[in-house]
């Protein structure tokens, strides 16, 4: 026999997309291969859709908009060091 829950009036804890989303720095994103990036895209889109299916009403996060367009979660910009090295090479 399973134990009974004593207090069933405990309020549910709400979870936001930001609570369950995984963020990578631009440096981390650049070191990922295509398979890892595809897995990240798949998991993030599935997580967002799961929250919607639970009845969460939210504005679509920018990261989801970008992932749906199959682009990087942000625009990768060259660092000052990279620009300097390109300038120095003949």
C-alpha positions as CSV (number, residue, x, y, z in Angstrom):
1,X,0.0,0.0,0.0
2,X,1.3,3.4,-0.9
3,X,1.6,6.1,1.8
4,X,-1.0,8.9,1.6
5,X,-0.1,12.4,1.1
6,X,-0.9,14.4,4.2
7,X,-1.3,17.9,2.7
8,X,-2.9,18.0,-0.8
9,X,-3.4,21.8,-0.6
10,X,0.2,22.6,-1.3
11,X,0.4,25.1,-4.1
12,X,2.2,23.9,-7.3
13,X,5.5,25.5,-8.1
14,X,5.4,27.2,-11.5
15,X,8.4,26.7,-13.8
16,X,9.4,29.2,-16.4
17,X,11.1,28.6,-19.7
18,X,14.2,30.3,-18.3
19,X,14.3,27.8,-15.4
20,X,14.6,24.9,-17.7
21,X,16.5,26.4,-20.7
22,X,20.1,25.7,-21.3
23,X,22.3,28.6,-22.4
24,X,25.7,28.4,-23.9
25,X,28.3,31.2,-24.2
26,X,29.4,32.2,-27.7
27,X,32.7,30.5,-27.0
28,X,31.0,27.2,-26.0
29,X,28.7,27.4,-29.1
30,X,31.7,27.8,-31.4
31,X,33.3,24.7,-30.0
32,X,30.2,22.5,-30.5
33,X,30.0,20.3,-33.6
34,X,27.0,20.2,-35.9
35,X,25.5,17.1,-34.2
36,X,25.7,18.8,-30.7
37,X,24.1,21.9,-32.1
38,X,21.3,19.9,-33.7
39,X,20.7,18.1,-30.4
40,X,20.6,21.4,-28.6
41,X,18.1,22.7,-31.1
42,X,15.9,19.6,-30.8
43,X,15.9,19.6,-27.0
44,X,15.2,23.4,-26.6
45,X,12.3,23.3,-29.1
46,X,10.9,20.2,-27.4
47,X,11.2,21.8,-24.0
48,X,9.4,24.9,-25.2
49,X,6.6,22.8,-26.8
50,X,6.3,20.7,-23.7
51,X,5.7,23.8,-21.6
52,X,3.1,25.0,-24.0
53,X,1.3,21.6,-23.9
54,X,1.1,22.0,-20.1
55,X,-0.9,25.2,-20.6
56,X,1.8,27.8,-20.1
57,X,1.1,31.0,-21.9
58,X,4.2,32.9,-22.8
59,X,5.8,35.1,-25.4
60,X,8.0,33.0,-27.6
61,X,11.6,33.5,-26.4
62,X,14.1,34.9,-28.9
63,X,16.2,31.8,-28.7
64,X,13.3,29.7,-29.9
65,X,12.6,32.1,-32.8
66,X,16.2,31.8,-33.9
67,X,16.3,28.0,-33.5
68,X,13.1,27.6,-35.5
69,X,14.9,29.5,-38.3
70,X,17.8,27.0,-37.8
71,X,20.2,29.9,-37.0
72,X,22.5,30.2,-34.1
73,X,20.9,31.4,-30.8
74,X,22.8,34.7,-31.3
75,X,25.0,36.4,-33.9
76,X,28.6,35.3,-33.4
77,X,30.8,38.3,-33.7
78,X,34.6,38.2,-34.1
79,X,36.5,39.1,-31.0
80,X,38.9,42.1,-31.0
81,X,41.8,39.6,-30.9
82,X,40.5,37.8,-34.0
83,X,40.2,41.0,-35.9
84,X,43.7,42.1,-34.8
85,X,45.2,38.8,-36.0
86,X,43.5,39.1,-39.4
87,X,44.8,42.6,-39.7
88,X,48.3,41.4,-38.9
89,X,48.4,38.6,-41.4
90,X,49.8,39.5,-44.8
